[in-house]
Amino acid sequence: MKTAVVTGLGVMAPNGMDTETFWSNILDGKSGINRIQRFDAPRYPVKLAGELATFDPAEHVPSRLLVETSAMSHLALVAADKAIKDAEVDPSQLPEYELGVITANATGGVEVGQRELEKLWTQGPEHVSAYMSIAWFYAATTGQLSIRHKFRGHCGVVVSEQAGGLDAIGHGRRVLRQDHRLVLVGGTESAMSPAGVVAQIPTNNLSTSDDPAAAFLPFDVRAGGYVPGEGGAILVIEDADSARERGAPRVYGEIAGYAATFDPRPGGDRPPTLEQAARLALADAGVEPGDVDVVFADAYGVPELDRAEAAAITAIFGPNGVPVTAPKTMTGRIYAGAGALDTVTALLSIRDGVIPPTVNVGTLAPGCDIDLVRERPRTAPVRTALVLGRGHGGFNSAVVVRATS
Amino acid sequence: MREMTLDDLTRVIRATVGVDDSVDLSADIRDTQFTDLGYDSLAVLEVVSRLEKEFPASVPEEKISDLRTPRELIDFVNAQLHAAA
């Protein structure tokens, strides 16, 4: 069976719009969470977000493409350019039907949808852009990446909320094993419009705090919801043999394991299934819990969901049995972007032998018996990392990344 | 009544659907196919929809794919303007 290795990273995060800036800010504990700039937020109960405040898509995306796409796709187009450049690969030199694209998306091009629906409501249907038809939908990003880079192999999109970024990586690995050489995988998200944020309010899972240092505190006794974020990451994954053949300059690690499960109906007598997803991913990778050096938690920031995740981790590794981290306290919850960004962070953790911190979290809540890396990064040899993701509605996914020998 | 000119068309194109780096819209593009300029039928639909707000003409959606060059589009719109005058 082919081995899927990661040879290129493209990051667009609220606290860093390239891999190394993001990584050094993560290690320094520098957060990208701040007051919402993109719209008139004081009128809404949600005041804070992890926005890419200084990103101007017009500086990076050709004007033809800019009008056809929404913010989520702008982020992906830029992240993919960075990932391909990082991999030092010229896709036009590879067989185009052996190149694939799998991205995840959860919120769609909601800011475009809102803008055009406002035109429909106030000015009439003839004022709605024809590009509304292609800009907003989940698969838009995959389609645009495929067209732009002439990736004519297997292309698809997965929609499983915050589990999506991991599902895209898992599905991308499966595609790679089916006669593909290289697949772009990951996810980007931008729901930074009133409609995008308001749609999440009914879950009561959003933080209404206006203190950036105390708004998103997963596993903390003070946890009171999550802060929305935007951004994400695109990764280049390749078959290890063809990466070696073409002389790929960097191999960040191997996508060693993946699994996904779906929770039973809430209120029933069967428990949620995050633990099974993690166990299945470890089994898929052929590693024992004792081999895992760090767990990147989903870290919802909602007390009940935090306890459930801590219980799943403890069931597998024992109380305080493995270092756990959630650097997304510096980006906010980025939905389909989160799993991709966490996987990038896990690979950098492997590269540099350091576990990034979970900033702002203080005293752990009762029932959260995990060794959460707080305040400062922890130096440790990292060869194997488990990345967890949960999507609203019952999705659970887990990816195992491993150092290549 | 003012006729629609090539300048009107290129101005609206720039404002609505943008221009590929490899394309010179200021050249005489009257007889260059839209597809060669990088515009698919959706892009032409978007341009036409903006033109209709400026000129009292109406281009049916099913007609758009027949209008393959700027000249054909300009002539179609201007014929409508004359007919209405």
Boltz contact constraints between the chains, C-beta under 6 A:
constraints:
  - contact:
      token1: [A, 63]
      token2: [B, 18]
      max_distance: 6.0
  - contact:
      token1: [A, 64]
      token2: [B, 18]
      max_distance: 6.0
  - contact:
      token1: [A, 64]
      token2: [B, 20]
      max_distance: 6.0
  - contact:
      token1: [A, 67]
      token2: [B, 17]
      max_distance: 6.0
  - contact:
      token1: [A, 67]
      token2: [B, 18]
      max_distance: 6.0
  - contact:
      token1: [A, 130]
      token2: [B, 42]
      max_distance: 6.0
  - contact:
      token1: [A, 130]
      token2: [B, 45]
      max_distance: 6.0
  - contact:
      token1: [A, 130]
      token2: [B, 46]
      max_distance: 6.0
